[in-house]
Amino acid sequence: MTDGQRAWLTTRYDDAILALKDNERITKNLQSLSPEDYASVIPEKEMALISKQMLSSDPPDHTRLRAIVSKAFTPQMIDRMESDIQRIAEDLIDRIEQTGKLEAIEDFAFPLPITVISRMLGIPDDDYVLFKRWSSDFIEAANNREKLKTAFPSLQAFRLYLEELIDARRKTPGDDLISLLIQAHDDQDRLSGDELVSTIWLLIVAGHETTVNLIGNGLLALLENPDQLRLWRQDPSLTATAVEELLRYYSPVEIATSRWASRDFEWHGKDVRKGDLILVGLGAANRDPAQFDDPGRLDLSRKKNKHIAFGNGIHFCLGAPLARIEGRIALTALLRRLPNLRISPSFTGLEWRPGILMRGLRELPIELR
Ligand code: HEM
């Protein structure tokens, strides 16, 4: 790495699975190794904001934090959201039809998941304009200490916003996820104040940054492969395998979030040292020819598809069932209602957002007719 940090990147499918499942030699909790490591870059409160949640924890904290949130992510809760998600998608497409213009990321792929997660949490719909930038600044800086310095004001603003939101919800609780988490803190003492704020932060960031990419990248893959797009339109029974294939083909999370070696060990004849950064290449694993036939080909009817776009092991994505429903509804609604979609012929600037964590487009201008 440019800052002198020793780092390893897995590129094979089998190695990715090994790294994701290895809780003995690999940790998610940087502070357990070197508490001072990020202290010079991020002040304590902002460090707590980004780290006191399940994705940056090892058992037993991980087990406890995940169990609390899992209570809300029941199949029943997600089923209840399905009609809401459909409504949100149809409303966005109504607006697109009225204006006759579609910038697929800004007008559709982004607002859909952010509205869904905001409603689940009980955040007012319009507030997302506030935290869009804060979230994006962090994602683009992840794994880069220098860039994290520039993201610090955004983290601070995000933390203050969440603290005010929690105070307001404490006064007037609802049947939303934030109220449920406040209850777990206030009444049952099952999560600390820092963990409460950090868990809500994780749900907002993980709940939309990823799904935007499933919808945006999925649409791009379809428009780049018109034969597959035609096939799906002709045969709606392909939907289940199609969404999985789109998750594999342009995996929304390119690299699983950071892990560190918690002790020295040998791997494929190389010396991994305690404190080394371990990056798990999900995108690479999902194109490994040893695991997938003809991995560079988009095949919406692919049956043998054990992709790891949602990770693996104890940190397997908690929101996967929700994300799958969002992806299915978003893409099928677009294809049904806008039959002549194509990438704007004048558009030549296809660009992925910076940062190694995610694979997502900056913009995708579309012609409707
Ligand atoms: C297409 C959309 C999504 C993709 C590709 C995705 C991918 C992932 C991946 C790869 C991980 C594991 C990261 C690691 O091991 O370092 C993860 C964890 C997680 N995801 Fe997602 N995610 C998506 C949508 C969502 C949604 C909608 C939510 C809902 C709030 C969500 C919540 C979480 C949470 C809470 C974790 C942490 C789980 C744990 O540490 O036990 N994700 N996700």
Boltz pocket constraint, residues with backbone or C-beta under 6 A from the ligand:
constraints:
  - pocket:
      binder: B
      contacts: [[A, 20], [A, 54], [A, 55], [A, 56], [A, 62], [A, 66], [A, 117], [A, 202], [A, 203], [A, 204], [A, 206], [A, 207], [A, 208], [A, 210], [A, 211], [A, 214], [A, 251], [A, 252], [A, 253], [A, 256], [A, 257], [A, 258], [A, 282], [A, 308], [A, 309], [A, 310], [A, 311], [A, 312], [A, 314], [A, 315], [A, 316], [A, 317], [A, 318], [A, 319], [A, 320], [A, 322], [A, 323], [A, 324]]
      max_distance: 6.0
